[in-house]
Amino acid sequence: MKGNDAVGFSALAATAAIVGFSAVASEHADGNGAPIFLSEIPQGYRDWQLIAVSRLIRGDGSSQLRAELGNDVAIKAYHEGKLPFPDGAIIAALHWNEVSSEDNNHVLAKGFPGAGIQSFVPGLGVNMQFMAKDSKKYAATGGWGFGDFTNGKPSAEKLMQTCFACHQPAKDHDFVFTRYAP
Amino acid sequence: MKGNDAVGFSALAATAAIVGFSAVASEHADGNGAPIFLSEIPQGYRDWQLIAVSRLIRGDGSSQLRAELGNDVAIKAYHEGKLPFPDGAIIAALHWNEVSSEDNNHVLAKGFPGAGIQSFVPGLGVNMQFMAKDSKKYAATGGWGFGDFTNGKPSAEKLMQTCFACHQPAKDHDFVFTRYAP
């Protein structure tokens, strides 16, 4: 049993499929034998700079807090408005279950009674997703290698087909949905 | 008229007061003539590393997406579990209005009809808040200098009294509420 089973891993996995980003098993070969999905989590991703934050309400009404980070190559491209992203750019999307912060709410309720303010913070991590740019290696998927990891391990192969297709509508922004938050 | 007036600056300012973090005018003097609030936005804050994300539902039901960032000194202290934070640590809290992403929702609805998934992204910035540690300079407020900025300018002096008082319940964590998100 994986650690996430205790908090509804099945539902989370289903949502991961629903939201349509990539899932990854080990390296998969395209017609030329080249890997088209990420099989390992890029090193140092947690120290990368912030691109933006976001939130996703899932089909069951639960909510995820999300942060999108970029490595130096990706951040430089964002700052310069450079498209397509150059080879070497990697974008990380970290997804947590959103949980109510009882500690924060206690403070807020005490200091400002009746104001109805509610604070939410990251709970357990759900999954992490990556897009790594290598225009030759990942030519078949817009130059991006997609990856989805849960508990540090690449997700099931059955999800991997959805990654690139779902990013197609963002083609004019090199298949990247996230914009830099000011 | 400030730029934010068009999107309800008054309500935002009121909320800033309600949530009880600091507001800042120019430098204020304590009994020794030392400044006790930040009068300028720390340089380079947007490139700092991510501590966590959060969300705040305000009294009017509207929602803010938030990111807490730390400079190198603050991040190192988080990683080492070092308390109190050493002098030089600065924590930034960036607050945006949460807005529905029609673009993302269009993709999600098309790819996964009926799933009821909703995407939210940062809209206009509301305000930015900072805590800067200098145990001597800001001795009167737990060693922290607080700052609140809207449209790049320090907020009204009337709010500044609430900063430290509201952080008191987090005294066991050196007056810092935000925990590092894994």
Interface residues (C-beta under 8 A of the other chain):
Chain A: T15 I18 V19 G20 R46 D47 W48 Q49 L50 A52 V53 S54 R55 L56 I57 R58 G59 G61 L65 R66 A67 L69 I75 L94 W96 E98 S101 D103 N104 H106 V107 L108 K110 G111 F112 A115 G116 I117 Q118 S119 F120 V121 P122 G125 T162 A165 C166 P169 A170 F177 T178 R179 A181 P182
Chain B: I18 V19 G20 R46 D47 W48 Q49 L50 A52 V53 S54 R55 L56 I57 R58 G59 G61 L65 R66 A67 L69 I75 L94 W96 E98 S101 D103 N104 H106 V107 L108 K110 G111 F112 A115 G116 I117 Q118 S119 F120 V121 P122 G125 T162 A165 C166 P169 A170 F177 T178 R179 A181 P182
